[in-house]
Amino acid sequence: MPELTHTCGKTVRFPSGTEGKRGRCPHCGEGLRVPGGDEVPAQRRIRLEPPPHWKAYEDYLHDRGPPPRPLVIPKNLMLKEEADEKWAREAERVPSRWYCPACKERMFIDQVVCTKCGLDFRTGHVIGKNAKLSAKGMAYLEEIPWLREARKALAKERKAEGRSRATAKLRAKAPRRRRRR
């Protein structure tokens, strides 16, 4: 029974008697030829080349040399310190038993905005959209302990902002007095 590892990476097996015939790969749909008893199929080789000036980047990353010129570090390269910081931040996030009432995504402690759907848990509005949560969803959010303090802080902030706007409006409306000379 002939067998072939196709260029898409999948192994394709063919029934006996189909040697030398043409067909299509069932995985990717690309045309192929069933290998015969005496033929050896040519395999496509992938050669990975390091980016230009890789030696200079490597020396710079391991504190063995100056930054390469021009300083263009490969796109997906993450330095060890950055990776450690990212893992530390992820470890600090503590999941809670609460979930977002809009998309059912698990909430983390002290989270005030859902990262999946954009729902602001303090106000019940979806960020960037003209949508609001239902009364049942708002009642659910009222039970979450850390959101109580977050709502109070938001109200205090809005109140202070409102006072500063009102003062600015009054100053704009007030007639200006002329100075006597």
Summary of the structure (lengths in Angstrom):
residues: 181
radius of gyration: 32.0
end to end distance: 110.0
largest distance: 113.1
contacts: 339
relative contact order: 0.06
helix: 32%
strand: 14%
